[in-house]
């Protein structure tokens, strides 16, 4: 059975959005979780919610589709939807799954979705091999490899998250909630609304806090019982 792909539509043309919504809702392998008429609205949603696929119009007032991609801390699969063939180069640069020219025909959309499903299978196979030991952090238009062993903790910093490691602090745009949803690894545990910690880096635990390095990190009452079940106590 194919995995259902969580998708969003970002499209400023009302008729084009409604057409895409109808076609997506008829497709069993897609779960449409949001539709947005501006890049700004989509950005707010995607900062806290992970998706597998974005149907993305490129030419929009305000934040363009390209601007939206550049603002994201992670890149799901992208299917560009546009009236303009001149954006084929951008499609190549961002390694998008497909490039659909409006008006979008149902048969053509189905082929795009099939591409996305097959690509998702390949990506999942790669992820199984790599996700158990590392993440990649986007910085200055490049992706930096960060082994899990190097990470001390993640800390909320307003609209950003700090990743504290052995040697450097990485700062990425996004929310701690979004990172917690995507991380999904037993080594990392959310102990407070502002902190996710590497269990292997904890020095000691007190009633309402724990210590990693020289950092005292609070533990919320709601998270403490689960934390204590996650560690070996003699």
C-alpha positions in Angstrom: 0.0 0.0 0.0 1.3 3.5 -0.9 2.0 5.9 1.9 -0.4 8.9 1.9 1.4 12.1 1.1 0.4 15.2 3.1 0.2 18.1 0.7 -0.7 21.8 0.5 -1.7 24.1 -2.4 -0.2 27.6 -2.7 -2.0 29.3 -5.5 -3.3 32.9 -5.9 -5.8 32.2 -8.8 -9.1 31.1 -7.3 -10.2 28.9 -10.1 -6.8 27.2 -10.4 -6.9 26.5 -6.6 -10.4 25.1 -6.7 -9.5 22.8 -9.6 -6.4 21.5 -7.8 -8.4 21.0 -4.6 -11.0 18.9 -6.5 -8.4 16.8 -8.2 -6.4 16.2 -5.0 -9.4 15.2 -3.0 -10.2 12.5 -5.6 -6.7 11.0 -5.2 -6.4 8.4 -2.5 -2.6 8.8 -2.1 -2.9 12.5 -1.2 -4.1 14.2 2.0 -4.8 17.9 1.4 -4.0 19.6 4.7 -4.1 23.3 3.6 -4.7 25.7 0.7 -3.2 29.2 0.7 -3.6 32.1 -1.7 -0.3 33.8 -0.6 3.2 32.7 0.1 3.1 34.5 3.4 0.1 32.5 4.7 1.8 29.3 3.5 5.1 30.2 5.2 3.4 30.6 8.6 1.7 27.2 8.3 4.8 25.4 7.1 6.9 26.8 9.9 4.9 24.6 12.4 3.6 21.8 10.2 5.6 19.4 8.0 4.2 18.2 4.7 5.4 15.9 2.0 4.4 17.8 -1.1 3.6 21.4 -2.2 1.7 22.4 -5.3 3.3 25.8 -5.8 2.4 28.7 -8.0 5.5 30.7 -8.8 4.1 34.1 -9.8 2.2 35.5 -6.8 1.9 39.0 -5.4 4.1 39.7 -2.5 6.1 36.6 -1.6 6.7 34.5 -4.8 6.9 30.8 -4.9 10.7 31.0 -5.2 10.8 33.3 -2.2 8.7 30.8 -0.2 11.1 28.0 -1.0 14.1 30.1 0.1 12.4 30.9 3.4 11.7 27.3 4.5 14.0 25.4 6.9 13.2 22.1 5.1 12.1 21.3 1.5 9.3 18.8 0.8 8.7 17.7 -2.7 7.6 20.5 -5.0 5.3 20.5 -8.0 5.4 23.9 -9.7 2.2 25.2 -11.3 2.6 28.1 -13.6 1.5 29.8 -16.8 5.1 30.6 -17.7 7.5 28.1 -19.2 10.4 30.4 -18.5 10.6 29.0 -15.0 11.8 25.7 -16.2 15.3 26.7 -15.1 14.2 27.4 -11.5 12.5 23.9 -11.6 15.8 22.4 -12.4 17.7 24.5 -9.8 15.3 23.4 -7.0 15.2 19.8 -8.2 11.4 19.9 -8.2 9.4 16.7 -8.7 7.4 18.1 -11.7 6.5 21.3 -13.6 2.8 21.7 -14.6 1.6 24.3 -17.0 -1.8 25.8 -16.5 -4.5 24.9 -17.2 -3.7 21.6 -15.5 -5.4 18.5 -17.0 -6.4 15.7 -14.8 -4.4 13.0 -16.6 -1.3 15.2 -16.4 -1.8 15.8 -12.7 -2.1 12.0 -12.1 1.3 11.5 -13.8 2.8 14.2 -11.5 1.3 12.5 -8.4 2.7 9.1 -9.5 6.1 10.7 -9.8 5.8 12.1 -6.3 4.8 8.8 -4.8 7.7 7.0 -6.5 10.1 9.7 -5.4 8.8 9.5 -1.8 9.6 5.8 -1.8 13.1 6.4 -2.8 13.5 9.2 -0.3 12.2 7.0 2.5 14.7 4.3 1.7 17.5 6.8 1.9 16.1 8.3 5.1 16.0 5.0 6.8 19.7 4.6 6.2 20.7 8.2 7.3 18.1 9.5 9.8 19.3 7.2 12.6 22.5 9.1 12.9 22.4 12.7 11.6 20.4 15.7 10.4 21.3 18.5 7.9 20.9 22.1 8.8 20.4 24.8 6.2 22.8 27.7 6.5 23.8 30.3 3.8 22.2 28.3 1.0 24.0 25.1 1.9 23.2 22.1 4.1 25.6 21.3 7.0 25.8 17.7 8.3 25.2 17.5 12.1 25.7 14.1 13.7 23.2 13.3 16.4 26.1 12.5 18.8 27.2 16.2 18.5 23.9 17.7 19.5 23.4 18.8 23.1 19.9 20.3 22.8 17.5 22.3 20.7 16.3 25.6 22.2 13.4 27.8 21.2 14.3 31.4 20.3 11.2 33.2 19.2 10.8 32.6 15.4 14.0 30.6 15.4 15.5 27.5 17.0 19.1 27.2 18.3 20.8 23.8 17.8 23.6 23.6 20.4 26.4 21.2 19.5 29.9 20.4 20.7 31.6 23.2 18.7 29.0 25.6 17.3 25.4 26.9 17.7 23.3 26.6 14.5 20.3 29.0 14.3 17.4 28.0 11.9 14.1 29.6 11.1 11.2 27.5 12.4 9.5 26.3 15.5 10.4 23.7 18.2 7.1 22.0 17.6 7.9 21.4 13.9 11.4 20.1 14.7 9.9 17.7 17.4 7.4 16.4 14.9 10.1 15.8 12.2 12.9 14.5 14.5 11.0 11.5 15.8 14.1 9.8 17.4 14.2 8.1 20.8 17.5 9.8 21.6 15.8 13.2 21.7 13.1 14.2 24.2 11.1 17.3 24.7 11.4 18.3 28.3 9.9 21.8 28.1 8.0 23.9 25.6 11.4 25.6 24.9 13.8 22.6 24.9 14.4 19.3 23.3 17.4 17.5 24.8 19.7 14.7 23.8 19.2 12.1 26.5 22.8 10.9 26.1 24.1 14.4 27.0 22.4 14.7 30.4 24.7 15.0 33.4 22.1 14.9 36.1 18.4 15.5 36.8 16.9 17.3 39.7 13.3 18.0 40.6 12.5 20.7 38.1 15.6 20.8 35.9 18.5 18.9 34.3 22.0 19.8 33.3 23.7 19.4 30.0 27.3 20.8 30.0 27.0 23.9 32.1 23.4 24.6 30.9 20.5 24.3 33.4 17.4 23.3 31.4 13.9 23.4 33.0 11.7 20.3 33.0 8.0 21.0 32.8 5.7 19.0 35.2 3.9 17.6 32.2 7.0 16.2 30.6 8.8 14.9 33.7 7.0 11.6 34.1 7.7 10.6 30.5 11.3 11.7 30.9 11.8 9.5 33.9 10.4 6.5 32.1 12.8 7.2 29.2 16.0 6.7 31.3 17.4 3.7 33.2 17.1 4.2 36.9 18.7 1.7 39.3 
